[in-house]
Amino acid sequence: MNERWYSEAVVYCLDIDTYADSDGDGVGDIRGLIGRLDYLARLGVTCLWLQPVHPSPDRDDGYDATDFYGIDPRFGSLGDFAELLHQAGNRGIRVIIDLVVNHTSNEHPWFVSACSSPDSPYRDWYVWSDHEPADRHQGMVFPGEQRETWTYDRSAKAWYYHRFYKFQPDLNFANPAVRAEIKKIVSFWLQLGVAGFRIDAAPFILEMTDPGNPDSPKDYDFLTELRQHVQWRRGDAVLLAEANVEPDQLPVYFGDGGGSANRLHMLFDFMLNGQLMLALARRDPEPVVAALRETPTLPDGAQWATFLRNHDEIDLSRLTAEQREEVFAQFGPDENMRLYGRGIRRRLAPMLGNDRRRIELAYSLQFSLRGTPVLRYGEEIGMGDDLSLPGREAIRTPMQWSFAPNGGFSTAPAEKLLRPVVDKGDFGYERVNVTAQRRDDRSLLSWFERMIRSLREAPEIGYGACTHVDQILPAGVLAHRADGPTGTMVFLHNLGTDDVTVDLGDLYAEADLPTDVLTDRPYDPVGKLDALRLGGYGYRWIRLCRNVAGWSSPASSATA
């Protein structure tokens, strides 16, 4: 059993309801997804991350669950889900699901009971205050949409806490019964066959909320408890979490300082994501270099998850105000493109002006940096967004499969779709779809398939050491390397528009017949590394040397 399979994974993220509709009701479903698994296998996906699957009033795109043990009937049945796990496994694809347990829906039976009586067994499963808390108007996650974090309930005759919307009351993680229930939920899905969980809002589930105290303490021991529980139930299961916190706080999410990751296996690298956006906006790699230098040392077994676009806005809150304005000016110049004063609600292709060279450059850079790459559905074909939709829905439009009505997503009338398909302009489904790109070996989809195959041949990227090549380079050029037991790869990326020549001759002494693995265009052979040509927005993945003896030794032989 490969207990560190996540180090060499390619993760693909999707919403079931916008991916493929098999029964024509306008909502994507599990059977539709099963029908597209061969597409994902051909793309090179090895791990499928499903966003909320549980029954929900759907006031927050499924993040307001009413039953953590069920499947939303719009998607299908629990039996359908079990079949998905089986069919995905047949194709070598693991499945992880969202664990959204910071809160429930206010329609969840637990909360309904909690409000009904002070003597309810579920009363203490939520966070209450008999008096209006002094921090009622602090800590909102959605400024402009959310006015408070404490709301008075007339039935309960008390104030309840909600880090997110008022219809999402927070669970009380200081209550041992709540912790035990979360472990039961995890056990249920592991027993069914999921390979792990993406933990939503990880910092908040650790918060021991103290009414009136905006800086309530956090109990990281819950992550230790959860990791131990998960590992006993399934040794190779993974915990991937969202924790957009200060860099010096990140190590504690991975472990308690004992040298090995005994809490989370993986964290999304929000710090790198912000610096990548700044680098692309400036056409200057220095922000990426700085991010690599400032990356905290990870304990053994820990891993970053890298991304360019995800299901939320691009969060630029870790940048300075001046840096944020630089990125806004380039990629979100209109107020309608921004969200919460901190982010951009666009997909990458329109942000980069639909410039194929720049799109390839950006994803080549993401996939060659340290960590495990996460790809949002539709990015592999360069889908666009719909800024007429509210908030984050702009980037949650249906997958565009073909030239058929609704982009082949659904046979339902357009007005009955969960969300409209992008059907106009450069990103409309008649111009951007899987079928068209499948027929074109020069398409973005075909490029993604080649790039991911190249990644699979370079395991140093996933588990090796990633360092900046500290040499004098032409303006706009980033050179970095990945070193592992299997050998060494060197990567060149030109964020600028001018063709350049790069001298990496100092590395030739380490080389053993260096050769190009992936390039943006044909180049002369690598030679002695002292005259490497690189086009504007160009990239080159170069294998410096290969160690055949180390090929079976990395992640597959490690222990978690």
Steps between C-alpha positions, in 0.01 A plus 500: 500500500638842400436700815632821346322478169396862542859614437474395137129561440322724253186627673194608299231701675136515391144567610276205414207730426682690221699217342274260310122449511393145411122527546416837345376677813750786462719392792821300470496162670715204600404286202600785271835519674551123469449540127789747489755302700676379184552864403662569837718188475622605156576849631726342762293564813588269791287658774150643470397761756123536525355812653202466738294189428261500798129590511465877530254787452776622264504856627880491489574258216472198728719628782189506723444129563193346663632141510870410509425131433304544179528597134297791365211332314555737207832320444374145547505242775758360738505198271592725207781645706633153585496417129695821428769393746517157338520631144753768589715240676493283187664791319760565767323811629456557873211712624507750786201702620444827679475477879295810583451466875575846631126555484170347393196640327253665736257239362713212627306291754775562755449876490121478483511292817756730662271799451192322628602471865788577737476133598552372146786245476630708210489836674869492586593381150491866396654818641261720699501821700221618727603861444592692186876439450725802472665353188170449319610707199854365473663216308266484199629277220276659237517877556224682317278191499529416869421754772572308818639179647241469778125479437214493750261207476155568639419134565823437687489844666877521455767614255671237283837530332559468126836573343327495159140582405234512769335187355824310578527472882843389622544170678657507845831314475561542871227239546643143498173372354548719193856374450380142534229560240751646252710185539191288432432700182857451384486128578178460303643642178834325540316171540313574180833547321596867480874564506486804726354842563551861415432677829312825446592799717750308712598792730139546606434141606788540745354815654380471858261790462476728803207747466632855490856390429599558134825308559365177642764228554550211258532135596733338246477170684176430316701468178726250676196303616346506154822389331541207738139397447528521122826305488354217709201474269694525172878524505536680169215751547595864464393820678529805276402828663425860423683729745575846364702617800831678558804300381642458850176332610501236225740241649275436799226380263732228373629377834578565864871551440609139530664487158223312319163616373260359761215740423419600143661334201448796268420870500402724212785741434318834513827685552646368174172558315498870583865539403440316173226745412725793585782354290270450202363852535851653514653258249772466762585174680635662816177447703522125427867496598409673825221247565740209449752657737240570768326161484498350851693177540249217489509196728552160346190386311352849454418641158378821339207505258555760228230670296438795271121501503264333742127514569523828688634841409875542460583608854760779503468577870860387571636768265559860608240759398736630231569152363131418501428810293765393248326166453157663485622743233620214278245227561196662662484861377121524530331502839263230376799266466588530868353351816509588870768762435764228503454278197428450131202294386626405154642190339861506387450501121306830492733648762793435266319642199444152357868504399584134446872559558439659838248238609749223423777691677290546814401134526847377407630707790239374745545134407881518518522664843523293820183337617197323356313687224125557529307579182151652492257344252485681167841660536644228277297634207531869591141560610389853576273649764160670520532825689124558478459231765528599867818456704690176464242355262680682217758217486257217580334469159429162335777302332514552124516159333390550141325710234162361612247727674611595853852402398405134535466542876125425508207431270271713718359826364750779560266676745496190725876474543640539848719778358526630144771366270739762361365537145632831368830655404844342482420257782157384385455125477492504120861623506628338819404137556655158552385353169666770291823478696504121495518517120792744502840373612610865539216589737537604862344170610756303300775712653373427851507127427863525380600718792347264757670201335828691530425563867448128557850441361649751744413379853767735640245779465257344744730374772841656429659818627405811299755784493554816304810491274681802640682632194491819297221448250332717235217721625175311541658153517456256787724195528430240763592137558350191658737247658392157619622141527401446137708786360486871427278718282564864408222734390516830312205738476502836325230723644602777261415554134851511349703203377811446714804275534569342838837378627477209745842367411598478867256209533657297220737322736195336662347402167480164332389553138252781589194513278173691459190328641237769432534829310273771363658463154782307329844607622854399415634209707590589858875451453721638775222714653692819428284632215141399566259694283164586652214676324276769639255329740712190435581203723734202495498195726850347483603167648847563637567147619319179583570254781347167400602340830285750691194461281307276741611664820306826548135525597420135440736378770434774753279467801239749610 
